[in-house]
Every structure is written in structure tokens, then in C-alpha cells.
Amino acid sequence: MDTQYILNRLALKQPLIENCQQLFAPVRPFIMGSESEYGVGQGLDGELVLDMACLPQVLFNGGEAYHDCGHLEYASPEVSNPAALVAYYEAGKVFCHREKFSHRLICNNNDWEGNTFAAHENYFTTLPRSQWHKLVPVLIARTVFAGVGWQTNTGFHISQRALFISEVISESTTQRRGIINTRREPLGQVAGYDRLHIICGDATMSELATFMRFGIVALALELLEENAFPNIQYDLDWAVSDFHQISAQLYDWWLKGVSRHSKDALAVLNSIVSRAKELFAGRDFITDVLLVVLADTIARLGREPRELVGRVDWVTKLHLLETFIGGIDGDITEWLKSQDMAYHDLNPEVGLYWFLCDEAELSLRMERLLSNAVIEYAVSEPPRDTRANARGQIAKLLKSTHRLMAGGMWIHITVSSYHPLANRDMLDVDAPTPNPFYPYPEVVKQVRKKLGGM
């Protein structure tokens, strides 16, 4: 793939992937998924408004929508590469807005009242838990392109999530949150694999930012698995401080915890991209696009971050807010915070991000990884190359029946129906699906047979 061709399409705001076939052809599949906690609207009484009667749902795309701790949560289906991840992450925004689970849905990380909600990441990896800490400098450094920006009472931060992280390593997701989360919930049973659950990232809106957010971690994990990771010595005692400090800086990001490598966050990221390019360049289309986008983004951040308006969320948001306040006098902090939230509104009629995708002048418009057609495909069709395919196909089969598929059962597909004579639900199908890499066509066939040949 020609580097200049990729960059030219981005400059013209043309999508890099226009055919859904391109989402399912990685040479080296790497299972990953996302969990998005969407803020919901409030009623006149101040209570949160969420249509609980429609939840939980197993979706046609193999993902799930459910209620969790006062939020609407969308769990994407398992996918095999970062581009497919973006497609199904975006599909969650589109689907949940269309279903009107609440009159307002917000894809961000805080409410300015001390509450935070997450944009979780999941990676199925062979890297032993004893080595997960090697990802810490990567997760901190990627904030420079994966932060969504946050207008606070005291100024602008490039990350919404960083200040809510208080530990380096932690099992908790709601208290004393860690950069590395060690909760044991594998959701798969393949010899040698474990599930890495990351909770420290921002809820990216930009397709390219999401691509890089997941892509840099996938590359780092693959390098670590192959014992090819750059020699970055990092003192974990600095981790939380470094994370907070980077979030507060618009330029010149340093990792004080680095001892045997450049302390420049961009140099840390560049060393990973350079090593990945040596080993993985040319193996498939998605990897090549990822390497080009990462290298170009890191170079522009080092030269002038404002060149990344339309690609990096925090840069784009900051530019918008500075444009809005030009010539305005007085304290407009609360108004700026409302515009910050409007950037994350999932309603295309009012959300600032959606305006930047479709209607803004070319220089302000968001760069696109995916065409609208690819995202629409991901709303209604499951990935073809993971076990989510079986869940999605079965959800479609069950649509017009009285049978139900249990949610939250990633390693099992369970279908039940109500039997009047017994006056209770009875199990129709209970099939194990332990391998995320396998689409389980035989389970789909089993359910179809149970339904009488539909």
C-alpha cells in the first residue's frame, strides 16, 4: 500500500476502507473488542432516563446492549483486527441512537460532577500476566493521540480519563482504577491465551483515533509476544504521575519513569511503530494502513499538533472551542463545558462531531477510516471470522420466535423458550463457544434445526 496514497485520501477526507470484505482478511488475526458506557439523558425530575424494557439485547452484529451502573453499555462483538474494531465500535453509536434507549446518549468519560465512565478495551493475548506491566509506558504515551480532550474549570486537558486513574495495577474497575487491570474474566478458553482488560483509555469519537488507540496496543502486544519489543526500561513508580502530567500538556510530553530510552513520549511510540514496521509491514492491508497512520500522526504531533485537526479528538475539540470563544468576553466556562459534551452527543442532528464528519468545510472535516456503508454493514451483520458470527446469526434466527438467547454468555450460546405446560423457561440449546477465533457454524445449524429448519 502506497504511503502517499493513504495520506492523500485522508487529506481529501475520503475513507480508506470502502468494502466490508477488507475487514475480515488479516494475515494474523488478533482478537479484540470494546465496551462503551454511554451517558444517558435526564428527566425533568433529574432522574436518568433509560428504556430498561428493551435491555439486555444480543444484537444482530454479535454484540450486546445492556444496562450497567446507570449507563447504557454497548459491548462490541469480538473482531480480528483494529479496522474491524472501529467498524463495530462505530456501529454501537449508530445502533444505540437509532434504538432510542434514551432521549440523549453521550459517548465520553465524565459528567463534570466527579463521576467517570469508561471506554473499555479487551485483547486476547498469549503474553503472560507477569509481563503486562511492560505496556504501561505505551498506554500512557498513546494519550497524545488517543485523548479526547476535556474542558475543566481550570483549563483544558488532552484526556478525560487520565485524572481518574490512581493506581498502576489494580483489579478494580470502579475504585482505585489502574492503568493495567488484572481482573480475571477470560471469556475464552484457548490454551495459552488470556484476556487483557484495559480501562484507562478515553472514549474516542474520531475513527482514526480509535484505530490508533487499539492498533498501538495490538502492535505492542504482538511485539511482546514475539520477544521483539523495544528495550524500554520504565520505573512504574512514576506511572500515575506521568499519566496525569501528559494529560495536562498540549506540547512536550515526557515520561519521567523511562530510564533506558528517550523520555520523550513520541519517541517511545515511534520506537514501537518502527519495530512493528520492520517485522509486520507488507503482511496485510490493515497493518500497512495502521503503520502509515501512526507514523504520520506521531510526526505531526512532534512538528505541530494543530495539523491533526480532524484526526485526533483533543486537537479537534480544542480548535473548535478556541474558534467559538474568539472575541467573547467574560467567564464562559460552563458554556464551554456544554460544547465539550455536545462533541460527544450521539444524535447526528445536534452532535458537533457528526457535523464535522459531514457538513463542515473540508479543512475542519473529520478524516475517515471507514465509509458509511461499512459502518451500516457492521450495525446489522456480525464479523465473519470470530465466534461473534454465531451469536449474530442466531440473534437473527430468533427475531420472530418466542425464544430468547441469554446475554453475557460469551463462552456459551444458550437459547431457551417458555413452555406453558411447565410454566417456566426451558433450555433448548446450550452450546459451548470457548474459542473466539472460530465462528461456530455448527452451533448456528443446531439452532436452525431446533427452530424447524428456518
C-alpha positions, 0 to 999 in steps of 0.5 A: 500500500502506497504511503502517499496514497493513504495520506492523500485520501485522508487529506481529501477526507475520503475513507480508506476502507470502502468494502466490508470484505477488507475487514475480515482478511488479516494475515494474523488475526488478533482478537479484540473488542470494546465496551462503551458506557454511554451517558444517558439523558435526564428527566425533568425530575433529574432522574436518568432516563433509560428504556430498561424494557428493551435491555439486555439485547444480543444484537444482530452484529454479535454484540450486546446492549445492556444496562450497567451502573446507570449507563447504557453499555454497548459491548462490541462483538469480538473482531480480528483486527483494529479496522474491524474494531472501529467498524463495530465500535462505530456501529454501537453509536449508530445502533444505540441512537437509532434504538432510542434507549434514551432521549440523549446518549453521550459517548465520553468519560465524565459528567463534570460532577466527579463521576467517570465512565469508561471506554473499555478495551479487551485483547486476547493475548498469549503474553503472560500476566507477569509481563503486562506491566511492560505496556504501561509506558505505551498506554500512557504515551498513546494519550497524545493521540488517543485523548479526547480532550476535556474542558475543566474549570481550570483549563483544558486537558488532552484526556478525560480519563487520565485524572481518574486513574490512581493506581498502576495495577489494580483489579478494580474497575470502579475504585482505585482504577489502574492503568493495567487491570488484572481482573480475571474474566477470560471469556475464552478458553484457548490454551495459552491465551488470556484476556487483557482488560484495559480501562484507562483509555478515553472514549474516542469519537474520531475513527482514526483515533480509535484505530490508533488507540487499539492498533498501538496496543495490538502492535505492542502486544504482538511485539511482546509476544514475539520477544521483539519489543523495544528495550524500554526500561520504565520505573512504574513508580512514576506511572500515575504521575506521568499519566496525569502530567501528559494529560495536562500538556498540549506540547512536550510530553515526557515520561519521567519513569523511562530510564533506558530510552528517550523520555520523550513520549513520541519517541517511545511510540515511534520506537514501537511503530518502527519495530512493528514496521520492520517485522509486520509491514507488507503482511496485510492491508490493515497493518500497512494502513495502521503503520502509515497512520501512526507514523504520520500522526506521531510526526505531526504531533512532534512538528505541530499538533494543530495539523491533526485537526480532524484526526485526533479528538483533543486537537479537534475539540480544542480548535473548535472551542478556541474558534467559538470563544474568539472575541467573547468576553467574560467567564464562559466556562460552563458554556464551554463545558456544554460544547465539550459534551455536545462533541460527544452527543450521539444524535447526528442532528445536534452532535458537533462531531457528526457535523464535522464528519459531514457538513463542515468545510473540508479543512475542519472535516473529520478524516475517515477510516471507514465509509458509511456503508461499512459502518451500516454493514457492521450495525446489522451483520456480525464479523465473519471470522470470530465466534461473534458470527454465531451469536449474530446469526442466531440473534437473527434466527430468533427475531420472530420466535418466542425464544430468547438467547441469554446475554453475557454468555460469551463462552456459551450460546444458550437459547431457551423458550417458555413452555406453558405446560411447565410454566417456566423457561426451558433450555433448548440449546446450550452450546459451548463457544470457548474459542473466539477465533472460530465462528461456530457454524455448527452451533448456528445449524443446531439452532436452525434445526431446533427452530424447524429448519428456518 
